[in-house]
Amino acid sequence: MDWAILQFLAPAIVASLIIAGIHAYLGLHVVERGVIFVDLSLAQIAALGATLALFVPAFGGDPHSPGVYWMSLGFTFVGAAIFAIIKGQDVRIPQEAIIGISYAVASAAVIVAMSQSTGESEHLRDMLVGNILSVSWDEVWKTAAVYVVIGAFHFVFRERFLLISMNPAGAEAEGISVRFWDFLFYASFGVVVTRSVAIAGVLLVFCYLIVPSVAAMLYANRVGSRLTVGWIMGVATSMLGMYFSVLFDLPTGATIVCTFGAVLMLMAAARPLLKRGGRNASARP
């Protein structure tokens, strides 16, 4: 790629690095909690809020207006409250079932709403795979500022969040209000998802969240090591997918999603070979 193409891709590259960084950490919590599809569900709820906001006359039908963003974020907070309350109830219904139902209903509601507007297919495509190449530097820096605040919040309370994600029973035994801290987790998570989906789309954000965390679990057990592996995998795969997109003139978001899948399969296939090589090396005198 020549210099002109790199300049064009620069905002998208920086945005992907920022998104990969925060989502590698949040993905660790999501995988430990066993709520794998919470990202998709919250993302779709955010998309529903943004879609309905387009029908509000005061917002002028502009998908990039502040009103659309705040309405989308409000819907996300409602979803976060529901997920936190459901987990805190002594019921037999799994939290993942509520998350799946929320995703299905929000997806259907988006389709119903968009059937009454023009440009239906384009809007739905942007929600699914986004258009990360169109991100501006202003959006990149605003997103970075928001993620720094969220990251600082999670860093300050990292021990409590990790305890609730990995040992909720132990957290309750210590007198911690799991339901309250669950809401704070899902609410902060929702802030990240709302901004990320607006840039990268639902499917790509899901990949940023889950795939690096799953890949890291193949090679590391400690939290710090898993974060390192996940961040490196997320960043490298983003760059590789973007390169393939430009090289073969493919849709960027969808290409990065496919690249995530391919890299994860390669890492999974390489793991037994690396373990076998390590055992052979340790067995030598």
Buried (B, 14 or more C-beta within 10 A) or exposed (E): EEEEEEEEBEBBBBBBBBBBBBBBBBBBBBBBBEBBBBBBBBBBBBBBBBBBBBEEEEBEEEBEBEBBBBBBBBBBBEBBBBBBEBBBEEEEEEBBEBBBEBBEBBBEBBEEBBEEEEEEEEBBBBBBBBBBBEBEEEBBBEBBEBBEEBBEBBEEBEEBBBBBBBEBEEBBEEEBEBBEBBBBBBBBBBBBBBBBBBBBBBBBBBBBBBBBBBBBBBBBEEBEEBBBBBBBBBBBBBBBBBBBBBEEEBBBBBBBBBBBEBBBEEBEEEEEEEEEEEEEEEEEE
